[in-house]
């Protein structure tokens, strides 16, 4: 394919039922989902965070290459294994003109981490900063974050936490924060038309954002609009018609349409979501490691990528994506080998093959059916059953209760690119994302040790060792990490995508 894999894109979306005339100063994103809330502390949703991050900044952020860099902070350092000190940039103001201080940071983090800190409600983001015990204010611009135990990934987790104004929250109340925005980000809220659009305008008093991400200063465009267009075909049509400048979640089967248009292009970036088939390790045929290995040898993963995903994914032999910290690059692959798969099934007591059920949500039905067709040659007779995502999550992510199913095609995102965000929840005994019922004390010990290890090289080796064990045990059939695809107008310049799937518009310009 000819599309660009490191981007210069940015987008915006129109918010009217009737098309609006495009302006060189109005950037529009055709967006797949509306925000759930505009309160940075009251969601666990990537689409919501994408919109919010254009109005709120965090202490730290990530550049397009996923490196952690300063944003509101001027500098930071680890005082000891459980204490980090941060110095804020001077002169930063909220949209209402009030200054940002360390007290606002403490208030924001307390609101994220403390029980019942949001008008009697606990933030759904609390677990993202669970080791944080306190924020100590040293002066107007200096503060320290205290941890219960050593937690070296604190900097990697802070880009996902946006800071709010203490005075503003206390004035309007927690409930009003759902749509009453007063951030420090490059754009101010104009109007949220729920289910239709989020309209923002440039904040001319913006301090400039991360000094390590050029250009530094106010946003390039005067106005941005996130237009909610859930249907794939409608988003593509809006892009091709010039009604929006960027669309997210471009389906692979529509890539050709966008590439064929002289005014649009396709841009891709490695995603952070690992796809896999969770296999019930507790009971049934997949409790036998030989059956799990047989399935791995029965599936030609590259064929599915090429034929169903149009080549837009990278193979992975473990839970970690190719770009993740601590990824074991030397994991052996389970090569496509029908004879080996049949031999393993016979050894496990299934000489005539095996009947099993693969659960999947509607969005991934085609992939599930392709997997079923490929592995049938080895004797796996897989019936594909479509269910609601929330129902399947309840059945398989049981936190120690028996798994209610045999196989589940699913995925897990890891925007921080740190293993703690994906490896621990999906593979530690009885953890919240362990949809296989997998339990290996050696893996648990390595993950627990890595969680507290401050030596970066030692920590990386722990994850590599853990992934090697998991590769052998194969509690899940690891598939691929799909690319995030965007359709982009050729008028867009200055913006690059990032692997965390979020569209930050500060640097976007329109020619």
C-alpha positions in Angstrom: 0.0 0.0 0.0 1.1 3.5 -0.7 -0.3 5.3 2.3 1.9 7.2 4.8 2.7 5.5 8.0 4.0 8.6 9.9 1.5 11.3 9.6 1.0 14.9 9.2 -2.7 14.9 9.9 -5.2 16.6 12.0 -8.8 16.9 12.0 -12.0 18.4 13.0 -15.6 17.8 12.7 -18.6 19.8 11.9 -21.4 20.1 14.3 -24.5 21.0 12.3 -27.2 18.8 10.8 -26.7 20.8 7.6 -23.2 21.1 6.0 -21.3 24.2 7.0 -19.0 26.1 4.7 -15.4 25.2 5.3 -12.9 27.8 6.3 -9.1 27.8 6.4 -9.3 28.5 10.1 -11.8 25.7 10.9 -10.6 22.2 11.2 -13.1 19.4 11.4 -12.8 15.8 12.6 -15.3 13.1 11.6 -15.2 11.2 14.8 -16.6 7.7 15.5 -18.0 8.4 19.0 -19.2 11.2 21.2 -17.6 12.1 24.5 -19.1 10.4 27.6 -18.3 13.5 29.7 -16.0 16.5 29.5 -14.8 16.0 33.1 -11.2 14.6 32.9 -11.8 12.6 36.1 -15.1 10.9 35.2 -14.5 8.5 32.3 -12.4 5.5 31.1 -12.8 6.0 27.4 -10.3 6.8 24.7 -12.7 8.7 22.5 -13.7 10.9 25.4 -10.0 11.5 26.3 -9.2 12.5 22.7 -11.7 15.3 22.9 -10.8 16.3 26.5 -7.1 16.5 25.7 -7.7 19.3 23.3 -9.0 21.4 26.2 -7.0 20.2 29.1 -3.3 19.5 29.6 -1.5 17.1 31.8 1.6 17.3 34.0 3.5 15.3 31.3 2.6 14.2 27.8 3.9 12.0 25.0 5.4 13.1 21.7 4.5 11.4 18.4 7.2 8.8 19.1 5.5 8.0 22.4 8.4 9.4 24.5 7.3 11.0 27.8 8.0 14.7 27.9 7.1 17.7 30.0 3.8 19.6 29.4 2.5 21.6 32.4 5.7 20.6 34.2 9.0 22.3 33.4 11.0 19.5 35.0 10.7 16.4 37.2 12.9 14.0 39.0 12.8 11.0 41.3 13.8 12.1 44.8 13.7 8.5 46.0 11.9 5.3 44.8 8.6 6.5 46.3 8.8 10.3 45.8 8.8 12.3 42.5 9.2 16.1 42.5 7.8 18.3 39.8 8.3 22.0 38.9 5.5 23.7 37.0 6.1 26.2 34.2 5.5 29.8 35.3 2.7 31.9 33.7 0.3 29.1 32.8 -3.3 30.1 33.1 -6.7 28.4 32.8 -9.2 29.5 30.1 -10.8 31.9 32.6 -7.4 33.7 33.1 -6.7 32.3 36.6 -3.2 31.0 37.2 -2.3 27.3 37.4 -0.6 26.5 40.7 0.6 23.4 42.5 -2.6 23.5 44.6 -4.6 22.8 41.4 -2.4 19.8 40.7 -2.9 18.5 44.2 -6.6 19.0 44.0 -6.8 17.3 40.5 -4.8 14.2 41.7 -6.7 14.0 45.0 -9.9 14.0 42.9 -8.6 11.2 40.8 -7.3 9.0 43.6 -9.3 9.6 46.8 -12.4 7.7 47.6 -15.7 9.7 47.1 -13.7 12.8 46.0 -16.0 13.8 43.2 -19.1 14.9 45.1 -19.4 11.5 46.8 -18.3 9.6 43.7 -15.0 7.9 43.2 -13.2 8.5 39.9 -13.4 5.6 37.5 -9.7 6.5 36.8 -8.6 5.8 40.3 -6.8 2.5 39.5 -4.6 4.3 37.0 -2.8 6.0 39.8 -3.5 3.5 42.6 0.0 3.6 44.2 -0.3 7.4 44.8 -0.8 8.2 48.5 -0.3 12.0 48.6 0.6 15.2 46.8 2.7 17.6 48.8 2.7 21.2 47.8 6.1 22.9 48.4 5.3 26.2 46.8 3.1 27.7 44.1 5.0 25.9 41.3 6.6 22.9 43.1 5.0 19.7 44.3 5.8 16.1 45.1 3.9 13.0 44.4 4.2 10.3 47.1 3.9 6.6 46.4 3.0 3.7 48.7 5.6 1.5 47.1 8.2 2.1 44.3 6.3 2.6 41.1 8.7 3.5 38.2 5.9 3.9 35.7 4.4 7.0 37.3 5.8 9.3 34.6 4.3 6.9 31.9 0.9 7.1 33.5 0.7 10.9 34.0 0.1 11.8 30.3 -3.4 10.3 30.7 -4.4 12.5 33.7 -5.5 16.1 32.8 -5.4 18.8 35.4 -8.4 21.0 36.5 -8.9 24.3 38.4 -9.6 23.8 42.1 -11.5 27.1 42.3 -13.6 26.3 39.2 -14.7 22.9 40.4 -15.5 24.3 43.9 -17.5 27.1 42.2 -19.6 25.0 39.7 -19.7 21.7 41.5 -18.6 18.2 40.4 -21.8 17.4 38.5 -21.4 20.5 36.3 -17.9 19.5 35.3 -19.5 17.1 32.8 -19.9 20.0 30.3 -18.4 23.1 32.1 -14.8 23.3 30.8 -12.1 25.4 32.2 -8.8 23.9 31.2 -5.2 24.9 30.4 -5.3 23.3 26.9 -5.0 24.9 23.4 -8.7 25.1 22.8 -11.7 26.4 24.8 -15.2 24.8 24.7 -17.8 26.7 22.7 -20.6 24.2 22.8 -21.2 20.5 23.2 -24.1 19.3 21.1 -24.5 15.9 22.6 -24.6 13.2 20.0 -23.7 15.7 17.3 -20.5 17.6 17.9 -18.1 19.3 20.2 -17.1 22.8 19.1 -14.0 24.5 20.4 -12.1 27.7 19.7 -8.4 28.6 20.0 -7.2 29.7 23.5 -5.0 32.7 22.6 -3.5 32.7 26.1 -2.2 29.2 25.7 1.3 28.9 27.2 2.4 26.8 24.2 2.3 23.2 25.4 5.2 20.8 25.6 8.5 22.7 24.8 9.9 19.5 23.3 7.1 19.3 20.7 7.4 22.0 18.0 5.8 24.4 17.3 5.3 26.0 20.7 2.6 28.6 21.0 -1.1 29.0 20.4 -2.9 26.6 18.1 -2.6 27.0 14.3 -6.3 27.1 13.6 -9.0 29.3 15.2 -11.7 26.7 15.5 -12.0 22.9 15.7 -15.1 20.8 15.6 -15.4 17.1 16.5 -18.4 15.9 14.4 -19.9 12.7 15.7 -20.3 10.3 12.7 -20.6 6.7 14.1 -21.2 5.0 10.7 -18.0 4.0 8.8 -19.4 4.7 5.4 -20.8 8.1 6.4 -17.4 9.2 7.9 -15.6 8.2 4.7 -18.3 9.9 2.5 -17.9 13.1 4.6 -14.1 13.1 4.1 -14.3 12.4 0.3 -16.9 15.3 0.0 -14.5 17.7 1.8 -16.9 18.1 4.7 -14.3 17.0 7.3 -10.6 17.0 7.2 -9.7 13.8 9.1 -11.6 10.7 10.1 -10.6 8.1 12.7 -11.1 4.3 12.5 -10.9 4.1 8.7 -12.0 0.5 7.8 -9.4 -1.5 5.9 -11.9 -2.3 3.1 -12.4 1.5 2.5 -8.7 2.4 2.2 -8.8 2.1 -1.6 -11.6 4.7 -1.8 -9.6 7.3 0.2 -6.3 6.6 -1.6 -8.0 7.0 -5.0 -9.3 10.5 -4.2 -6.6 13.1 -5.1 -7.7 15.3 -2.2 -7.3 12.7 0.5 -4.7 10.2 1.8 -4.5 7.4 4.3 -2.2 7.6 7.2 -1.3 4.8 9.6 0.4 4.4 12.9 1.1 1.3 15.0 -1.7 0.8 17.5 -1.4 -0.2 21.1 -4.1 -2.8 21.2 -3.1 -6.5 21.1 -5.7 -8.9 19.7 -5.8 -12.4 21.0 -8.1 -15.4 21.5 -8.5 -16.0 25.2 -8.5 -19.8 25.8 -10.2 -21.3 28.9 -7.2 -22.8 30.9 -9.4 -23.9 33.8 -11.6 -26.5 32.1 -12.5 -28.1 28.8 -10.1 -28.9 26.0 -7.9 -25.9 26.3 -6.9 -26.8 29.8 -4.5 -29.2 28.0 -1.5 -27.2 26.8 -1.2 -29.6 23.8 -4.5 -28.4 22.5 -3.5 -24.8 22.9 -0.3 -25.4 21.0 -2.2 -27.3 18.3 -4.5 -24.3 17.8 -1.5 -22.0 17.4 0.1 -24.2 14.8 -3.3 -24.6 13.0 -3.7 -20.8 12.4 -2.0 -19.0 9.6 -2.1 -15.6 11.3 -0.4 -13.8 8.4 -3.0 -15.1 6.0 -5.8 -13.6 8.1 -3.9 -10.3 8.3 -3.4 -10.2 4.6 -6.8 -11.3 3.5 -9.1 -9.8 6.2 -7.1 -6.9 7.6 -5.5 -5.9 4.2 -2.1 -6.2 5.7 -2.7 -3.5 8.4 -1.4 -5.3 11.4 1.8 -6.6 12.9 2.2 -10.1 14.2 3.0 -10.5 17.9 4.0 -13.7 19.7 3.1 -12.4 23.1 0.8 -9.9 24.8 3.2 -6.9 24.4 3.1 -4.9 21.2 6.3 -4.5 19.2 6.7 -0.9 20.5 6.2 -1.7 24.1 8.8 -1.4 26.8 10.2 -4.8 27.8 9.0 -6.6 24.7 10.8 -9.9 24.2 11.9 -9.7 20.6 13.2 -13.3 20.6 10.0 -15.1 21.3 9.6 -18.2 19.2 6.7 -18.2 16.8 4.2 -21.0 16.5 4.7 -21.6 12.8 1.7 -22.6 10.7 2.0 -26.4 10.5 -1.1 -28.5 9.9 0.7 -31.8 10.5 2.1 -30.7 13.8 -1.3 -29.4 14.9 -3.0 -32.7 14.0 -0.3 -34.7 15.8 -0.8 -32.6 19.0 -4.5 -33.0 18.8 -4.1 -36.8 18.5 -1.7 -36.9 21.4 -4.2 -34.9 23.5 -6.9 -37.5 22.7 -8.7 -35.8 19.8 -7.6 -37.9 16.7 -10.9 -37.0 14.9 -10.7 -33.3 15.7 -12.5 -31.1 18.2 -15.7 -29.2 18.3 -15.4 -25.8 20.2 -17.2 -22.5 20.3 -15.6 -19.1 19.7 -17.3 -16.1 21.3 -17.0 -12.7 19.6 -18.7 -9.4 19.4 -20.3 -8.2 16.2 -17.5 -6.0 15.1 -15.0 -8.9 15.0 -17.3 -11.5 13.5 -15.6 -11.6 10.1 -12.2 -12.1 11.7 -13.6 -14.9 13.9 -15.1 -16.6 10.9 -11.8 -16.4 9.0 -10.0 -18.0 12.0 -12.6 -20.7 12.1 -12.1 -21.5 8.4 -8.3 -21.6 8.5 -8.0 -23.9 11.6 -10.6 -26.3 10.3 -8.0 -28.0 8.1 -6.3 -29.2 11.3 -9.5 -30.6 12.8 -10.7 -27.7 14.9 -14.4 -27.4 14.2 -15.2 -23.9 15.5 -18.6 -22.5 15.8 -18.7 -18.7 16.0 -21.2 -17.2 18.4 -21.8 -13.4 18.4 -22.5 -11.8 21.7 -22.6 -8.3 23.3 -19.2 -7.0 24.4 -20.4 -6.2 27.9 -21.9 -9.7 28.3 -18.7 -11.4 27.1 -16.6 -9.3 29.4 -18.7 -10.4 32.4 -18.4 -14.1 31.3 -14.7 -14.2 30.7 -13.1 -11.5 33.0 -14.2 -13.1 36.2 -11.4 -12.2 38.7 -11.1 -15.7 40.1 -14.5 -17.1 39.3 -14.8 -19.9 36.7 -14.6 -18.8 33.1 -18.0 -19.2 31.3 -16.9 -20.1 27.8 -14.2 -21.9 25.8 -12.7 -19.2 23.5 -13.1 -15.5 23.2 -11.7 -13.3 20.4 -10.9 -10.0 22.1 -8.2 -7.4 22.6 -6.6 -5.2 25.3 -5.3 -1.7 24.8 -2.1 -0.3 26.3 -1.8 3.4 25.6 1.1 3.8 28.0 3.2 1.2 26.2 4.3 0.0 29.6 3.7 -3.7 30.4 2.0 -2.9 33.7 -1.0 -1.6 31.7 -1.6 -4.9 29.8 0.6 -7.7 31.0 -0.4 -7.6 34.7 -4.2 -7.4 34.2 -4.3 -10.1 31.5 -1.9 -12.6 33.0 -1.6 -12.3 36.8 -3.6 -14.8 38.7 -7.2 -13.6 39.2 -6.5 -10.2 37.9 -9.3 -8.1 36.2 -8.4 -8.9 32.6 -7.3 -12.5 33.0 -9.9 -13.9 30.6 -8.1 -17.3 30.4 -8.1 -18.2 34.0 -4.3 -18.5 33.7 -2.2 -18.9 36.8 1.6 -19.3 37.0 3.3 -18.3 40.3 6.6 -17.7 38.5 4.9 -15.2 36.1 3.1 -13.6 39.1 6.4 -13.1 40.9 8.1 -11.6 37.9 5.2 -9.2 37.3 5.1 -8.1 40.9 8.8 -7.6 41.0 8.9 -5.6 37.8 6.1 -3.4 39.1 8.4 -2.1 41.8 11.8 -2.3 40.1 13.4 1.1 39.5 16.4 -0.2 37.4 15.1 0.1 33.9 17.3 -2.6 32.4 16.4 -5.1 35.2 12.8 -4.3 34.8 12.8 -4.8 31.1 14.5 -8.2 31.6 11.8 -9.3 34.1 9.1 -8.6 31.5 11.1 -10.4 28.8 11.5 -13.4 31.1 7.8 -13.4 32.0 6.8 -13.2 28.3 9.0 -16.1 27.5 7.2 -18.3 30.1 3.8 -17.1 28.8 4.8 -17.9 25.2 5.5 -21.4 26.3 2.3 -21.8 28.4 0.2 -20.1 25.7 -2.8 -19.3 27.8 -4.0 -17.1 24.9 -3.6 -17.4 21.2 -1.7 -14.1 20.5 -2.6 -12.7 17.1 -1.5 -9.2 16.1 -1.4 -5.5 16.9 -3.6 -3.7 14.3 -2.6 -0.3 12.9 -4.7 2.8 13.5 -5.9 4.1 10.1 -6.9 7.7 9.4 -8.4 9.3 6.4 -6.9 12.8 6.0 -7.4 15.7 3.7 -4.3 16.8 1.8 -5.0 20.3 3.1 -3.9 19.2 6.6 -0.3 19.8 7.6 1.8 20.0 10.8 0.2 17.1 12.7 1.5 13.7 13.4 -0.4 10.8 14.8 0.5 8.9 17.9 0.2 5.3 18.9 -2.2 6.1 21.7 -5.0 6.7 19.2 -5.6 10.3 20.4 -6.0 13.2 18.0 -4.3 16.3 19.4 -5.0 19.3 17.3 -2.6 21.9 18.7 -0.1 21.6 15.9 -2.6 21.1 13.0 -2.8 23.6 10.2 -5.0 23.9 7.1 -3.5 25.0 3.8 
